[in-house]
């Protein structure tokens, strides 16, 4: 059974702190994604990674960075947390696409981050 | 700009009645289309997808969706709603020419099934 896990379900941090959100998948998927989910805005892509040590900016990368040192792990880093980064963060993984296909993404349970 | 729209923030349906959650898209070419569901305090779960072929796609939990190219729509349907179907539903589209293969999510529709 496929599984994506995230290190914390709930996290409370203070403004200016450095925050690490960890995501691990056990499906040997090449692609991994970080989204944030806000009411009325749906899911917005922060960063994604095609494979180990690869990363691409999504639609809202400002204030975030990522790390993919191992295939199964994709970390999201908030260098200096701000109150406007209070949100639900969702990690997802997907098998690498081949021509003519489009694979679905598998999501973790999410981390609800509050920045005070 | 490429986009996906879910015109209803919320849909209320009585248990046992048919349900429809609407989705329209604006992309060039033939897109790949998805529906995901999110139950409270959970991540998104894949329901179904359209790649090519039969316009009517069947998915998990008795859901189906119909791809309509002329109306650029991909509405989610179920013949008989259950209270347990109450959740947040997301439509998503992957444009076929999208080099970096990002998919675009709609803003979501909250479905309430009334007992």
Interface residues (C-beta under 8 A of the other chain):
Chain A: X4 X9 X31 X35 X40 X41 X42 X43 X44 X45 X48 X56 X58 X59 X90 X92 X97 X100 X101 X102 X104 X105 X106 X107 X108 X109 X110
Chain B: X9 X32 X34 X36 X41 X42 X43 X44 X45 X46 X49 X51 X52 X90 X94 X100 X101 X102 X103 X105 X106 X107 X108
